[in-house]
Amino acid sequence: MVKILKVGASQEQTREKSDHVRGVVEGILKGINDKGDSHIRELSEKFDNWSPKSFRLTSDEIQECIDSLSLDTLNDIKFAQEQVKNFARLQLESISDIEVETRPGITLGHKNIPMNSVGCYIPGGKYPLVASAHMSVATAKVAGVKRVIACAPPFDGKPMPAIVATMALAGADEIYCFGGVQAVGAMALGTETIRAVDMIVGPGNAFVAEAKRQLFGRVGIDLLAGPTETLVIADTIKCDAEMAATDLLGQAEHGVDSPAILLTNSETLAKETIVEVERQLQTLETADIAGKAWRDHGQVIVCDSYEEMVQVADDLAFEHVQVMTQDPNYFLDNMTNFGALFLGPETNVAYGDKVIGTNHTLPTNKAARYTGGLWVGKFIKTCTYQRVTPQATVEVGEYCSRLCELEGFAGHKAQADLRVKRYKSG
């Protein structure tokens, strides 16, 4: 039996907020479409108090950002970036072109083609998310994308040096300093000075996620990555209240709308964790954000068994799922809806967010039911082709003709009949 000891925001509250976000984003995208660069500047001045001569950074400005960082910081960035690139390269090796003769004279195949242009959004208003540049820019370049542009908002009134350096080291072809919906909209729709891209990727807040949703179709998107979600699945054998609380608050600090849920088969651990969260909030530097997220969106759920925990977890379909139980592989083997799993107390979501190599752009809002996270394959189109011999076209053409007639497609039937007639007599 499922027992909820702490509840989060209601569906009605969440829906009301979504309606507000939708309206704001619609207005911003219309302004970009109608007014282009002038609207971008207007929004940047309004939201970021930022209005440089050009939003695109020059090579000198990029190099200045790189030079301003310590050698240790640059080495840390390069280490993390290499982990992401290495895993992306391994993933790329798993994607193969194929060409097979499926029947005598009929050859079918598919070819994996990198996209021509991608726009990467790197959040950086509240926190400068350096790691997001690895996840998007570096992964796109490993995939073979020809033109990769990247946008990040200013931080403390100027381009954030570590983000700029990371984008440059990852291989970004164009780097811009402005953020939010206006950045996503400019890359997707294009302006007088920014050539539109074919796909938009990268995480962001609810407004950025909604912008991607509204732009989908005009451009491709990776997925709808909104406010961070974390689910801690724990028992008393591999987890205690201190670790559970630390891992819940470690992700709740992303934003005041970030849900964090403890799912456990121990009511004792559940109650102890609630107390421990409040204790840690007394000293956590980001308690103003994490505390509000926990109060408004945090939940504690107690189940009787692993089977019941899997059912609840799959229904939640959360972005991050941290499993600290005696048998974490049970959840790996049985769960079907999740963005990424973190198996065992030795690992945690922060590793995936920052350095270990798996991508941190992951599905939220139950999108894990139908998609995984950003990976090298998202930047590749798998396109099919076919080749047929004269003898084979007669065979397949006769089948095709009859099936077209069955459906009432006279023009389709004519295509098949022409080839049957021409190549049968030949």
C-alpha positions as CSV (number, residue, x, y, z in Angstrom):
1,M,0.0,0.0,0.0
2,V,1.3,3.4,-0.9
3,K,1.4,5.9,1.9
4,I,2.2,9.6,1.3
5,L,3.8,11.3,4.3
6,K,4.4,14.6,2.5
7,V,2.6,16.0,-0.5
8,G,3.7,18.6,-3.1
9,A,1.9,21.1,-5.3
10,S,-1.5,20.0,-6.7
11,Q,-2.1,19.4,-10.4
12,E,-4.4,22.5,-10.4
13,Q,-1.6,24.7,-9.1
14,T,0.9,23.3,-11.7
15,R,-1.7,23.8,-14.5
16,E,-2.3,27.4,-13.6
17,K,1.4,28.1,-13.7
18,S,1.8,26.4,-17.0
19,D,-1.0,28.6,-18.5
20,H,0.9,31.7,-17.4
21,V,4.2,30.5,-18.8
22,R,2.6,29.6,-22.1
23,G,1.2,33.1,-22.6
24,V,4.4,34.9,-21.7
25,V,6.4,32.7,-24.2
26,E,3.9,33.2,-27.0
27,G,4.3,37.0,-26.7
28,I,8.1,36.8,-26.7
29,L,8.3,34.6,-29.7
30,K,5.9,36.7,-31.7
31,G,8.1,39.8,-30.9
32,I,11.2,38.0,-32.1
33,N,9.4,36.9,-35.3
34,D,8.1,40.4,-36.0
35,K,11.0,42.6,-34.9
36,G,14.1,40.4,-34.8
37,D,17.2,41.9,-33.3
38,S,15.5,45.0,-31.9
39,H,13.2,42.8,-29.8
40,I,16.2,40.7,-28.6
41,R,17.9,43.8,-27.4
42,E,14.8,45.1,-25.7
43,L,14.3,41.8,-23.8
44,S,18.0,41.6,-22.9
45,E,17.9,45.1,-21.4
46,K,14.7,44.3,-19.5
47,F,15.6,40.9,-18.1
48,D,19.5,41.0,-17.9
49,N,20.3,44.7,-18.0
50,W,22.6,43.7,-20.9
51,S,22.9,45.6,-24.2
52,P,26.4,45.2,-25.7
53,K,27.3,46.4,-29.2
54,S,27.0,42.9,-30.5
55,F,25.6,39.8,-28.7
56,R,28.0,37.6,-30.7
57,L,31.4,37.4,-28.9
58,T,34.5,38.1,-31.0
59,S,37.5,35.7,-31.0
60,D,39.3,38.2,-28.8
61,E,36.5,38.3,-26.3
62,I,36.4,34.5,-26.2
63,Q,40.2,34.3,-25.7
64,E,40.0,36.9,-22.9
65,C,37.5,34.7,-21.1
66,I,39.8,31.7,-21.5
67,D,42.8,33.6,-20.3
68,S,41.0,34.9,-17.2
69,L,40.6,31.4,-15.8
70,S,43.2,29.6,-13.7
71,L,45.0,26.6,-15.1
72,D,43.4,24.4,-12.5
73,T,39.9,25.6,-13.6
74,L,40.7,25.0,-17.3
75,N,42.1,21.5,-16.5
76,D,38.9,20.7,-14.6
77,I,36.8,21.8,-17.5
78,K,38.9,19.8,-19.9
79,F,38.7,16.7,-17.8
80,A,34.9,16.9,-17.5
81,Q,34.6,17.6,-21.2
82,E,36.7,14.7,-22.2
83,Q,34.5,12.3,-20.2
84,V,31.4,13.6,-22.0
85,K,33.1,13.4,-25.4
86,N,34.5,9.9,-24.7
87,F,31.0,8.5,-23.8
88,A,29.5,10.3,-26.9
89,R,32.2,8.7,-29.1
90,L,31.4,5.3,-27.7
91,Q,27.7,5.9,-28.3
92,L,28.4,7.0,-31.8
93,E,30.3,3.8,-32.5
94,S,27.1,1.9,-31.6
95,I,25.2,3.6,-34.5
96,S,25.8,1.9,-37.8
97,D,24.8,2.4,-41.4
98,I,23.2,-0.7,-42.9
99,E,22.6,-2.0,-46.4
100,V,21.0,-5.4,-46.9
101,E,19.5,-7.4,-49.8
102,T,16.2,-8.3,-48.2
103,R,15.0,-10.2,-51.3
104,P,16.8,-11.1,-54.5
105,G,17.3,-7.8,-56.3
106,I,15.9,-5.6,-53.5
107,T,18.5,-3.6,-51.5
108,L,17.4,-1.6,-48.5
109,G,19.5,0.5,-46.2
110,H,19.8,3.5,-44.0
111,K,22.4,6.2,-43.6
112,N,23.1,8.2,-40.5
113,I,23.5,11.8,-41.3
114,P,24.6,14.5,-38.8
115,M,22.4,17.6,-38.8
116,N,23.7,20.7,-40.5
117,S,23.1,23.2,-37.8
118,V,22.3,23.1,-34.1
119,G,21.7,25.8,-31.5
120,C,22.7,25.0,-27.9
121,Y,21.2,26.9,-25.0
122,I,23.4,27.0,-21.8
123,P,21.5,28.3,-18.7
124,G,23.4,30.7,-16.6
125,G,21.2,33.3,-15.0
126,K,20.9,31.9,-11.4
127,Y,23.7,29.4,-11.7
128,P,26.4,29.4,-14.4
129,L,25.8,25.9,-15.8
130,V,29.2,25.3,-17.3
131,A,28.5,21.6,-17.7
132,S,25.6,22.2,-20.1
133,A,28.1,23.3,-22.7
134,H,29.8,19.9,-22.6
135,M,26.5,18.1,-22.9
136,S,25.2,20.0,-25.9
137,V,28.1,21.6,-27.8
138,A,30.7,18.9,-27.3
139,T,28.2,16.1,-28.0
140,A,26.9,17.8,-31.2
141,K,30.5,18.1,-32.5
142,V,31.3,14.5,-31.8
143,A,28.1,13.7,-33.8
144,G,29.6,15.6,-36.7
145,V,27.3,18.7,-36.8
146,K,28.8,21.3,-39.1
147,R,27.6,24.5,-37.5
148,V,27.0,24.6,-33.7
149,I,26.0,27.9,-32.2
150,A,25.7,28.5,-28.5
151,C,23.9,31.1,-26.3
152,A,24.3,31.7,-22.6
153,P,23.0,34.7,-20.6
154,P,25.4,37.2,-18.9
155,F,26.4,36.5,-15.3
156,D,27.0,39.4,-13.0
157,G,26.7,41.9,-15.9
158,K,29.1,40.2,-18.4
159,P,29.8,37.0,-20.3
160,M,30.5,34.2,-17.8
161,P,34.2,33.4,-18.5
162,A,33.9,29.7,-17.6
163,I,30.8,29.1,-19.7
164,V,32.4,30.9,-22.7
165,A,35.6,29.0,-22.3
166,T,33.8,25.7,-22.1
167,M,31.7,26.5,-25.2
168,A,34.8,27.4,-27.1
169,L,36.8,24.4,-26.0
170,A,33.8,22.2,-27.0
171,G,34.0,23.5,-30.5
172,A,31.2,26.1,-30.8
173,D,31.3,27.9,-34.1
174,E,29.4,31.0,-32.9
175,I,29.0,32.1,-29.3
176,Y,26.4,34.6,-28.2
177,C,25.8,36.2,-24.8
178,F,22.1,36.6,-24.1
179,G,19.6,34.2,-22.5
180,G,16.2,33.0,-21.8
181,V,13.3,32.5,-24.2
182,Q,14.8,35.3,-26.4
183,A,18.0,33.2,-27.0
184,V,16.0,30.0,-27.9
185,G,13.7,32.0,-30.1
186,A,16.5,33.8,-31.9
187,M,18.4,30.6,-32.7
188,A,15.2,28.9,-33.9
189,L,13.6,31.7,-35.8
190,G,16.7,33.7,-36.9
191,T,17.2,37.5,-36.9
192,E,19.0,40.0,-39.1
193,T,22.3,38.9,-37.5
194,I,21.7,35.3,-36.4
195,R,21.1,32.6,-39.0
196,A,18.4,30.2,-37.9
197,V,19.4,26.6,-37.0
198,D,17.7,23.3,-37.7
199,M,17.5,22.1,-34.1
200,I,17.5,23.6,-30.5
201,V,19.0,21.7,-27.6
202,G,19.8,22.3,-24.0
203,P,18.1,22.5,-20.6
204,G,16.4,25.5,-19.0
205,N,13.6,26.7,-16.8
206,A,9.9,26.3,-17.5
207,F,9.9,29.3,-19.9
208,V,12.8,27.8,-22.0
209,A,11.0,24.4,-22.0
210,E,7.8,26.0,-23.2
211,A,9.6,28.0,-25.9
212,K,11.0,24.7,-27.2
213,R,7.6,23.2,-27.2
214,Q,6.1,26.0,-29.1
215,L,8.9,26.1,-31.6
216,F,8.9,22.3,-32.3
217,G,8.0,21.7,-35.9
218,R,9.6,24.9,-37.1
219,V,12.8,23.4,-35.8
220,G,13.7,20.1,-34.1
221,I,14.2,19.9,-30.4
222,D,16.1,17.4,-28.2
223,L,13.4,17.1,-25.5
224,L,11.3,19.2,-23.1
225,A,13.8,19.6,-20.3
226,G,12.1,21.8,-17.7
227,P,12.6,22.2,-14.0
228,T,14.9,19.6,-12.5
229,E,13.2,16.5,-10.9
230,T,14.9,14.1,-8.6
231,L,13.6,10.8,-7.1
232,V,15.5,9.1,-4.3
233,I,14.6,5.4,-4.0
234,A,16.0,4.1,-0.7
235,D,15.9,1.5,2.0
236,T,17.6,1.5,5.4
237,I,20.2,-1.0,4.3
238,K,22.1,1.3,1.8
239,C,20.8,4.7,2.8
240,D,20.3,6.8,5.9
241,A,18.5,10.1,6.5
242,E,21.6,12.2,6.1
243,M,22.3,10.8,2.6
244,A,18.7,10.9,1.5
245,A,18.3,14.5,2.6
246,T,21.6,15.6,1.1
247,D,20.7,14.1,-2.3
248,L,17.1,15.6,-2.2
249,L,18.3,19.1,-1.4
250,G,21.3,18.8,-3.8
251,Q,18.8,18.8,-6.7
252,A,16.1,21.0,-5.1
253,E,18.5,23.9,-5.2
254,H,18.2,24.0,-9.0
255,G,15.0,26.1,-8.6
256,V,12.0,26.8,-6.5
257,D,9.9,24.7,-8.8
258,S,12.1,21.6,-8.7
259,P,10.3,18.6,-7.3
260,A,12.3,16.2,-5.0
261,I,10.8,13.0,-3.8
262,L,11.8,10.3,-1.4
263,L,10.4,6.9,-2.2
264,T,11.1,4.2,0.4
265,N,9.9,1.0,2.0
266,S,10.8,2.3,5.4
267,E,8.5,4.6,7.3
268,T,11.3,5.2,9.8
269,L,13.6,6.4,7.1
270,A,10.9,8.5,5.6
271,K,10.2,10.3,8.9
272,E,13.9,10.7,9.8
273,T,14.6,12.2,6.4
274,I,11.9,14.8,6.8
275,V,13.5,15.9,10.0
276,E,17.0,15.8,8.5
277,V,16.0,17.9,5.5
278,E,14.9,20.7,7.9
279,R,18.1,20.4,9.9
280,Q,20.3,20.7,6.7
281,L,18.3,23.7,5.5
282,Q,19.5,25.6,8.6
283,T,23.1,25.6,7.1
284,L,22.7,25.0,3.4
285,E,23.9,28.1,1.4
286,T,21.1,27.7,-1.1
287,A,18.4,27.1,1.5
288,D,16.3,29.9,0.2
289,I,15.8,28.1,-3.1
290,A,16.0,24.5,-2.0
291,G,13.8,25.1,1.0
292,K,11.0,26.6,-1.0
293,A,11.3,23.8,-3.6
294,W,11.1,21.2,-0.8
295,R,8.1,22.9,0.9
296,D,6.1,23.4,-2.3
297,H,7.1,20.4,-4.4
298,G,8.8,17.9,-2.1
299,Q,7.1,14.6,-1.4
300,V,7.8,11.5,0.8
301,I,6.2,8.2,-0.3
302,V,6.3,4.9,1.6
303,C,5.7,1.6,-0.1
304,D,5.5,-2.0,1.1
305,S,7.8,-3.6,-1.5
306,Y,10.2,-3.1,-4.3
307,E,7.5,-4.0,-6.8
308,E,5.3,-1.3,-5.5
309,M,8.2,1.2,-5.5
310,V,8.8,0.4,-9.2
311,Q,5.1,1.0,-10.0
312,V,5.2,4.4,-8.3
313,A,8.6,5.4,-9.9
314,D,7.4,4.5,-13.4
315,D,4.2,6.5,-12.9
316,L,6.3,9.5,-11.8
317,A,8.6,9.0,-14.8
318,F,11.2,11.4,-13.2
319,E,14.3,12.9,-14.8
320,H,16.8,11.7,-12.2
321,V,16.3,8.5,-10.2
322,Q,18.8,7.7,-7.5
323,V,18.6,4.2,-6.2
324,M,20.2,3.4,-2.8
325,T,18.8,0.0,-2.0
326,Q,20.2,-3.4,-1.2
327,D,19.5,-4.5,-4.8
328,P,19.7,-1.5,-7.1
329,N,19.9,-3.7,-10.2
330,Y,16.3,-4.7,-9.5
331,F,15.3,-1.2,-10.5
332,L,17.6,-1.2,-13.5
333,D,16.0,-4.4,-14.7
334,N,12.4,-3.5,-14.0
335,M,11.9,0.3,-14.3
336,T,10.9,1.6,-17.7
337,N,10.3,5.3,-17.3
338,F,13.2,7.4,-16.2
339,G,15.7,10.0,-17.6
340,A,18.8,8.5,-15.9
341,L,19.5,6.0,-13.1
342,F,22.2,6.5,-10.5
343,L,22.8,3.0,-9.0
344,G,24.1,2.7,-5.4
345,P,25.1,5.1,-2.7
346,E,28.5,5.5,-4.2
347,T,27.2,7.6,-7.1
348,N,24.8,10.6,-7.2
349,V,23.1,12.9,-9.6
350,A,25.8,15.6,-9.2
351,Y,28.3,13.3,-10.9
352,G,25.9,13.0,-13.9
353,D,25.2,16.7,-13.9
354,K,28.9,17.8,-13.9
355,V,31.6,15.3,-14.8
356,I,31.1,11.6,-15.1
357,G,30.3,11.5,-18.9
358,T,26.6,10.7,-19.2
359,N,24.5,13.5,-20.5
360,H,22.6,15.7,-18.1
361,T,19.9,17.0,-20.5
362,L,17.1,14.7,-19.6
363,P,13.3,14.4,-19.9
364,T,11.0,16.0,-17.4
365,N,7.2,16.3,-16.9
366,K,6.7,12.6,-17.6
367,A,8.4,12.8,-21.0
368,A,10.5,9.8,-19.9
369,R,7.5,7.7,-20.8
370,Y,8.5,8.2,-24.5
371,T,12.0,9.6,-24.8
372,G,15.4,9.3,-23.3
373,G,17.8,12.1,-22.7
374,L,20.1,14.0,-25.0
375,W,22.8,11.9,-26.6
376,V,24.9,11.8,-29.7
377,G,22.1,10.1,-31.6
378,K,19.8,13.1,-31.2
379,F,22.1,15.0,-33.6
380,I,21.9,12.4,-36.3
381,K,19.1,11.6,-38.8
382,T,18.7,8.0,-39.8
383,C,17.5,8.2,-43.4
384,T,16.5,5.2,-45.5
385,Y,17.1,4.4,-49.1
386,Q,16.3,1.6,-51.6
387,R,17.7,0.1,-54.8
388,V,15.9,-2.4,-57.0
389,T,16.9,-4.5,-60.0
390,P,14.7,-4.8,-63.1
391,Q,13.7,-8.4,-62.3
392,A,12.8,-7.5,-58.7
393,T,10.7,-4.4,-59.7
394,V,8.4,-6.7,-61.6
395,E,7.8,-8.9,-58.5
396,V,7.3,-6.1,-56.0
397,G,5.5,-4.0,-58.5
398,E,2.7,-6.5,-59.0
399,Y,2.2,-6.7,-55.2
400,C,2.3,-2.9,-55.0
401,S,-0.3,-2.5,-57.8
402,R,-2.8,-4.7,-56.2
403,L,-2.4,-3.0,-52.8
404,C,-2.7,0.4,-54.3
405,E,-5.9,-0.6,-56.0
406,L,-7.2,-2.0,-52.6
407,E,-6.7,1.5,-51.1
408,G,-8.0,3.4,-54.1
409,F,-4.8,5.1,-55.0
410,A,-4.9,5.2,-58.8
411,G,-1.8,7.3,-59.2
412,H,0.3,5.1,-56.9
413,K,-1.0,2.1,-58.9
414,A,0.1,3.7,-62.1
415,Q,3.7,4.1,-60.8
416,A,3.9,0.4,-60.1
417,D,2.1,-0.7,-63.3
418,L,4.5,1.4,-65.4
419,R,7.5,-0.4,-64.0
420,V,5.9,-3.9,-64.3
421,K,5.0,-3.3,-67.9
422,R,8.4,-1.7,-68.9
423,Y,10.7,-4.1,-67.1
424,K,8.6,-7.3,-67.7
425,S,8.8,-6.8,-71.4
426,G,12.4,-5.9,-71.2
